[in-house]
Amino acid sequence: MKEYLSEVQEVMKQQETGNDGLSSQEAGRRLEKFGKNKLKEGKKESLIHKFLMELKDPMVLILIAAAVISGITSAYSGESFADVIIIMIVVIINAVLGVVQESKAEKAIAALQEIAAATSKVIRDGRQATLRSEELVPGDIIALEAGDSVPADARILESASMKIEEAALTGESVPANKISGRLELDGGKDVPLGDRKNMCYMGSTVVYGRGRAVITGTGMDTEMGKIADALANAKDGETPLQLKLNQLSKVLSVLVLVICAVIFAVDLIRSYPNISGEGMLDTFMVAVSLAVAAIPEGLAAVVTIVLSVGVTNMSKRNAVIRKLTAVETLGCTQVICSDKTGTLTQNKMTVVEHVSEDVRRLAMAMALCSDAEQGEDGEAAGEPTECALVNDAAKQGVPKRKLSADYPRIGEAPFDSMRKMMSTVHRTPEGKVLQFTKGAPDEVLKRCTRFWNGTGEEMMTEAVRQKILEDNKKLADQALRVLCGAQRFWEREPESNEAEVLEQDLCYIGLSGMIDPVRPEVVGAIQECREAGIRPIMITGDHRDTAVAIARQLGIIDSADQAITGSQLDDISDEELEQEIEKYSVYARVQPEHKVRIVNAWRKKGRITAMTGDGVNDAPSIKSADIGVGMGITGTDVTKNVADMVLADDNFATIVSAVEEGRRIYDNIRKAIQFLLASNLAEVMSVFIATMFGFVILKPVHLLWINLITDCFPALALGMEKSESDIMKRKPRDAKDGIFAGGMGFDVVFQGAVVTVMVLISYMVGHYVESGVWEITTSPDGMTMAFLTLSMIEIFHSFNMRSRRQSIFRMKHQNKWLWGAMLVSFLCTTLVIEVPFLAKAFQFEHISLMEYGIAIGLALAIIPIMEVVKLIQRHSGK
């Protein structure tokens, strides 16, 4: 039953209740039938389960495999298990970080519970009682007054000027006037949630007046319950980086297995028929060496740490990241769907226009004819529209506190939604009686027989009336909410304060136009979004005209044709919406399910979509988006708990800063991945070629040392690199692009090949110096020089990776972290070669100063080689 389309008597009959409410016995029976008036709690997972789920990540599985391989190597060689310990520490830290950072659905449901009212006034057994809200049932009669939270969905029975703040549910920036009469369908279409003036909903708040209502839905059967259900069913998708790293992990896993199998088979065939048990073990260890070389043990740790550092940087810029992977998702965001109220606007009604011959008198009339009061801090408190009028009076030099003292109220006709106005009667400082009236311009103007010319009253003429109506239309066309002010002098205090007595023979003073103004910094932020190739979209519960006006002001649209309403969305299918989604940049009068449809339509288009918002109604779409952005100040706990990122300052411009940081981090992660993969490819190729020619160039423990020590520090330092100058002038990267897009695959192979050649040359030089012949066999000197060259060439190559295309000699800033990483890696490498007991443990031979110099020289050659390659790439790119 759609209660808002039915008369009160029909609703009461359908709910089997009356004006005296339910009996305690009947209420108890219904409580058993419908359950408690509370939202279902999300399924809670144990910490152990969450931890184990983190270990399912392919990159983590590769790390665990590396630990097993390292353990086998250590057991075979009699070395310590330090490498195993290092890898497992990395695995544990990675999993713990994931558990701590990831937001879980039960937090969102718990936050929804907090919004519900704790206690409510209800009619039971013919008298009013205060009960816990969770004990309410359909059919209960509840009493509401200013300050009360609405405990459940209900049909209004009585309304004495009652206004309810529903912004968190509908997105409306202005409290809704509530009535008790039935509603009519608009052209056969259903009435949108925000227009159901005879209904009130769980989670909203009464801000003015009083009333009574009969409960029609409790718990999960409420509009809030629908949101809770949507949250429970919304699935968290994987981010682009997660997808790409998972793909890379699978490729590396297959590569490891293939390399091991090939090498093992080739060595067996070559040794047949003289293969022995010891020989098979040696062959197996060669395969293990290649497996270790192929696995970038530090990659998952590097990515996690770089993202964590990015989280810290963003928090300093008021963007609090709740999920690590959200950092890189921001970098490829193509669409930002933003709620209007409180996000693009200030969520504070403000008078911005006056049409009056005497603005101070108009401001005085509006402030006195309101129930909002001015606090000691100067700010008004009360219903938002009236607060705007009181704040405006203060700006005009007639503060409400002084006005109230000088013009005490002696009578009033409260606001009524039927006549659309209110009047107050005051005693002037001179002892006269003065009445002020404010309300809807067309209604107030009907009762005006005179107008104020700035110094006195004149008789109203038809020409003046038409001019006032034209002024009203101009303000309304700007999506302003317009109120009219009027006055009336009395010779003595009126005998009656009835509206019929007070509201006639009035003198028109002027018009006040107000709106929820845009945040001043948002205009620039939206312009930056456009330059960065990001499309801003406004989604709001406000009326279409208001939304269009705000969107024009912000530069989101330039034509009203780019706006669509929620009722129009209901008339098109998901398939049609997906086809037409690019036509619209403004969505007005929408409900929560519309927001989810909009976000999903953009995502089906393959666009990485962000959704910002602050209200409960935004939560499902925030969770459905690739990245959800909640507001830290005005946002509800529900929104914050499902969001990937929370703006501590509620500033849309902060999103732009976060996008820049996200792009920088993704760029740096790609640089680190390229660096690590090129290094590992060089290791694989070096070991593979050496095996094919029958000598040992590096052992598994050498490769693990390089991967975990020499590679990790520079890779982490690359993650700290500052953003390149054109980073916010580029279009967002395509989410479909693989890790190796933009020529990165070629770069990895080419750089890996260059490093391999240098390492092989170094080995041969060491072998020649030791033996005096060029015949290639296993050589301790050659192995030591190859290790030194491979370690140092990767350190030097990390400087090349500061920019994938620009010369490192033209970069205007230095990376102090990279210099530090180079120093640490150089010291560690030198120690394992020069310290006797370490050299013995690694099976290194003492090399001469000449050999040392040659190894370092070969490593340094990577810098000029890559400078030439970058120069060619830049010119070929142009």
C-alpha positions, 0 to 999 in steps of 0.5 A, spaced: 500 500 500 502 506 498 500 510 504 501 517 501 496 516 496 491 514 501 486 518 506 488 518 513 482 513 515 484 508 509 491 508 512 489 507 519 484 502 517 489 498 513 494 498 519 488 496 524 489 502 529 485 508 532 487 515 535 488 511 542 493 507 539 495 500 540 494 496 546 500 493 549 498 486 548 497 487 540 503 491 540 507 485 543 503 480 538 506 485 532 513 485 535 513 478 535 510 478 528 515 484 525 521 483 529 524 489 533 524 496 529 532 495 528 536 494 522 540 487 521 547 487 523 552 485 518 555 478 518 561 479 522 568 475 520 573 474 525 580 477 525 583 470 523 578 469 517 580 476 515 588 475 516 587 468 512 583 472 506 589 477 505 593 471 504 589 469 498 592 474 494 596 472 488 602 476 490 602 474 497 602 467 495 608 468 490 612 471 496 610 464 500 613 460 495 619 464 495 620 463 502 619 455 501 624 455 495 629 459 500 628 454 505 629 449 501 636 452 498 638 454 505 637 447 508 641 444 502 646 449 502 647 449 510 646 456 510 641 460 515 634 461 514 634 469 515 631 469 508 625 465 510 624 469 516 625 476 512 620 473 506 615 471 512 615 478 515 614 481 509 608 477 508 605 478 515 606 485 515 602 486 508 597 481 511 596 485 517 596 492 513 590 489 509 586 487 515 587 494 518 586 498 512 580 495 509 573 497 511 568 492 513 560 492 511 558 491 518 561 498 520 556 501 515 550 497 518 552 499 525 553 506 523 546 506 521 543 503 527 546 509 531 542 514 526 535 511 529 532 514 535 533 511 542 526 513 544 520 515 542 513 518 544 508 513 542 500 512 544 499 506 547 493 504 551 490 511 550 495 515 553 502 517 551 508 513 553 516 514 552 518 507 549 525 505 546 524 506 539 526 498 537 519 496 540 515 500 536 511 496 531 506 498 525 500 501 527 503 505 533 501 512 533 507 517 535 508 524 537 513 528 534 515 535 535 521 539 534 528 536 535 525 529 535 528 524 531 523 520 526 524 512 529 520 509 523 517 510 516 510 513 518 504 516 515 502 523 518 496 524 521 496 531 524 501 537 522 502 543 526 507 547 521 511 541 522 518 541 518 522 535 517 530 535 515 531 529 510 537 531 507 541 525 509 535 521 506 533 525 500 539 530 499 534 536 500 538 542 502 531 545 505 527 542 510 520 539 508 513 542 510 509 536 512 501 535 511 496 530 513 492 530 506 493 525 501 497 526 495 495 525 487 499 522 482 503 527 477 501 525 470 500 517 472 508 517 475 509 515 482 511 521 487 518 521 488 521 520 495 523 527 496 516 530 494 512 525 499 509 531 504 505 526 508 510 521 510 516 521 515 522 517 514 526 513 519 533 517 520 530 524 519 529 530 524 523 534 526 526 541 526 520 545 526 512 545 529 509 538 531 505 533 529 502 525 529 503 519 525 502 512 524 507 507 523 507 504 516 514 500 516 519 498 521 526 495 521 528 493 514 522 495 511 523 502 512 527 506 507 533 506 511 532 499 511 532 499 503 539 502 504 542 497 509 540 492 504 543 495 498 549 496 503 549 489 505 549 486 497 553 491 494 560 488 492 567 491 493 570 490 486 578 490 485 581 496 483 585 497 477 592 496 480 589 490 484 587 487 477 594 488 474 598 485 479 594 479 480 595 478 472 602 479 473 602 474 479 599 469 475 604 470 469 610 470 473 607 464 477 606 460 470 613 463 468 617 460 474 614 453 473 615 453 465 623 455 467 624 450 472 621 444 468 625 446 462 631 447 465 630 441 469 629 437 463 634 440 459 639 438 464 637 431 465 637 430 458 644 433 457 647 428 463 643 422 461 645 416 462 650 418 467 645 422 472 646 420 479 642 422 485 646 428 487 646 430 480 639 430 480 639 435 486 644 439 483 639 440 477 634 441 481 637 447 485 639 450 478 631 450 477 630 453 484 635 458 482 631 460 476 625 460 480 628 465 485 631 469 480 624 470 476 620 472 483 620 479 485 620 478 492 620 485 494 614 487 489 608 486 494 612 489 500 614 495 495 607 496 493 604 496 500 609 501 503 609 506 497 601 506 498 602 507 505 606 513 505 601 515 500 596 515 505 600 519 510 601 524 504 594 525 503 592 525 510 596 531 510 592 534 505 585 533 508 584 526 504 583 520 509 584 514 506 581 508 509 583 503 503 590 502 501 588 501 494 584 507 493 590 511 493 592 508 486 584 508 484 584 515 484 589 516 479 585 513 474 579 516 476 575 518 469 568 520 472 566 524 479 559 523 481 558 528 486 552 530 491 550 537 491 548 539 498 554 540 503 559 537 497 559 542 492 555 547 496 556 550 503 549 546 506 547 553 509 542 557 506 544 564 505 540 570 502 544 573 496 539 577 493 534 583 495 529 587 491 527 593 496 527 600 496 529 599 503 533 593 504 535 594 512 527 595 513 526 588 509 531 585 513 528 587 520 522 585 517 524 578 515 528 577 522 523 579 527 518 575 523 521 568 524 523 563 530 530 563 529 534 566 534 541 569 534 546 566 539 552 570 543 557 568 537 552 572 532 550 565 528 543 564 528 540 557 531 533 554 528 530 552 522 535 553 516 531 558 512 529 563 518 537 562 520 539 565 513 534 571 514 537 572 521 544 572 519 542 577 513 539 582 518 546 581 522 549 583 515 545 589 514 546 592 521 540 590 524 542 584 529 536 580 531 538 580 538 537 587 538 531 587 534 528 582 539 529 587 545 527 593 541 521 590 538 518 585 543 513 580 540 506 581 543 502 576 538 503 572 532 500 567 527 504 561 526 506 559 519 501 554 516 503 550 509 496 552 507 496 559 507 504 559 506 506 565 511 506 567 518 505 574 521 508 577 528 506 583 532 511 587 535 511 593 540 515 599 537 520 603 541 515 609 540 510 604 543 506 603 537 504 596 534 507 594 528 506 587 524 511 584 520 508 578 515 513 574 511 511 568 506 510 566 499 510 572 494 504 570 490 500 569 497 503 575 501 502 580 495 494 578 494 493 581 501 497 587 500 494 594 498 500 599 499 507 598 498 513 601 501 517 606 497 523 607 502 520 613 506 513 611 506 507 608 504 504 608 497 497 605 494 499 599 490 497 599 483 497 594 478 503 596 474 507 596 481 504 589 482 506 586 475 513 589 477 513 585 483 511 579 480 516 580 474 522 581 480 519 574 483 520 570 477 527 573 475 529 571 482 526 564 481 529 563 475 536 563 478 533 557 482 533 562 488 528 561 494 524 567 494 520 570 500 516 576 501 516 581 506 510 586 508 508 590 514 502 593 517 501 598 523 496 598 528 493 603 532 492 599 538 494 591 539 489 587 535 483 584 538 485 577 535 491 574 532 487 569 527 491 569 520 484 572 517 484 578 522 492 580 521 493 578 514 490 583 510 491 590 508 498 589 508 504 594 505 509 590 501 516 591 503 520 587 498 523 580 496 529 576 499 532 571 495 536 565 498 540 559 496 545 554 498 551 557 495 556 554 492 563 553 495 568 558 492 574 553 491 569 548 487 569 552 481 577 552 480 577 545 482 572 543 477 576 547 472 582 543 474 578 536 473 576 538 466 584 539 465 585 533 467 580 529 463 576 528 469 568 529 468 564 532 474 557 529 475 552 533 480 547 528 483 542 531 488 535 530 491 534 538 489 529 540 484 531 540 477 531 548 476 536 549 483 540 543 480 541 546 473 542 553 476 548 551 481 551 546 475 551 552 471 555 557 476 560 551 477 561 550 470 559 543 470 554 544 464 552 550 459 545 547 457 539 545 461 538 539 456 544 536 460 540 535 466 535 529 468 530 528 473 529 521 477 522 520 475 525 521 468 530 515 470 524 511 472 522 511 465 528 508 462 531 501 462 538 500 465 540 499 458 538 505 455 541 509 461 548 506 459 547 508 452 545 515 454 549 516 460 554 521 457 549 526 455 547 528 462 552 531 467 546 533 472 541 528 476 536 532 480 530 529 484 534 523 485 533 517 490 538 512 493 537 507 488 538 512 482 545 514 484 547 506 484 544 506 477 548 512 475 554 509 478 553 502 475 552 505 468 558 509 468 562 503 470 559 499 465 562 504 460 568 502 462 569 509 466 573 509 473 568 512 477 568 516 484 562 518 488 562 523 493 557 524 498 555 525 506 548 523 507 545 516 508 542 516 502 549 516 498 552 510 502 550 504 497 552 508 491 559 510 494 560 503 496 558 501 489 563 506 486 570 504 484 572 509 489 567 512 494 568 519 497 565 521 504 565 527 507 568 528 514 565 534 517 557 533 515 558 526 513 554 521 517 558 515 520 554 510 515 558 514 509 564 514 512 564 507 514 563 505 507 567 510 503 574 509 501 576 516 502 574 521 507 575 528 506 577 531 513 575 538 510 569 537 506 572 540 500 571 538 493 578 541 491 581 536 496 579 531 491 583 534 486 589 534 490 588 527 492 587 525 484 594 528 483 597 524 489 594 518 486 597 519 479 604 520 482 603 514 486 601 510 480 606 513 476 612 511 481 609 504 482 609 503 475 617 505 475 618 501 481 615 495 477 619 496 471 625 497 475 624 490 479 622 486 473 628 488 469 632 487 474 629 480 475 629 478 468 636 480 467 637 475 473 633 470 469 637 471 463 644 471 466 642 464 470 639 461 464 645 462 459 650 460 464 646 454 465 646 452 458 653 453 457 655 449 463 657 454 469 654 457 475 654 465 475 650 466 481 647 462 486 640 462 489 642 465 496 645 471 491 639 472 488 635 472 494 640 477 497 639 482 491 632 481 490 630 483 498 636 488 499 639 491 493 633 491 489 628 493 495 631 500 497 631 503 490 624 501 489 622 504 495 625 510 494 622 510 487 616 510 490 617 517 494 619 521 487 615 527 486 610 528 481 612 530 474 610 537 472 605 535 467 601 530 471 595 534 471 595 535 464 594 528 462 588 524 461 586 519 466 589 512 464 585 507 461 583 502 466 583 497 461 591 498 460 595 493 462 601 494 467 606 494 460 602 499 457 605 505 453 612 501 451 613 498 458 614 491 456 619 493 451 623 497 456 623 491 461 626 486 456 631 491 453 633 494 460 633 486 462 637 484 456 642 490 457 644 488 464 644 481 462 650 483 457 654 487 462 653 481 468 656 476 463 662 480 461 663 482 468 663 474 469 668 473 463 673 478 465 673 475 473 674 468 470 679 471 465 683 474 471 683 468 475 685 463 470 688 467 464 684 463 459 677 465 456 674 458 456 668 458 460 667 454 467 665 456 474 669 461 477 669 464 484 672 470 481 667 471 476 661 469 480 664 475 485 664 480 479 658 478 476 654 479 483 658 486 484 656 488 477 649 486 478 648 489 485 651 496 482 648 496 476 641 495 479 642 501 484 645 505 478 639 503 474 634 506 479 636 513 477 634 512 470 627 510 472 626 517 476 623 518 469 621 513 464 622 518 458 626 524 461 633 525 462 635 525 469 640 530 468 634 535 466 630 534 472 629 540 477 629 536 483 633 531 487 630 524 490 634 524 497 631 517 498 634 514 492 641 517 494 640 514 501 638 507 498 644 507 493 648 508 499 645 503 503 645 498 498 652 499 496 655 498 503 651 492 504 654 489 497 661 491 499 660 488 506 658 481 503 664 481 499 669 484 503 668 482 510 671 475 510 666 471 514 660 474 510 664 472 503 665 465 506 658 464 507 656 467 500 662 463 497 665 469 494 672 470 492 677 476 494 678 480 488 683 485 486 682 493 486 682 493 478 677 487 478 672 491 483 673 498 478 671 494 472 665 491 475 663 498 478 665 501 471 660 496 467 655 497 472 655 505 471 655 504 463 647 503 464 646 510 465 649 513 458 646 507 455 639 509 457 640 516 456 641 515 449 635 510 449 631 515 452 633 521 447 631 516 441 624 515 444 623 522 445 624 524 438 620 518 436 614 519 440 614 527 437 
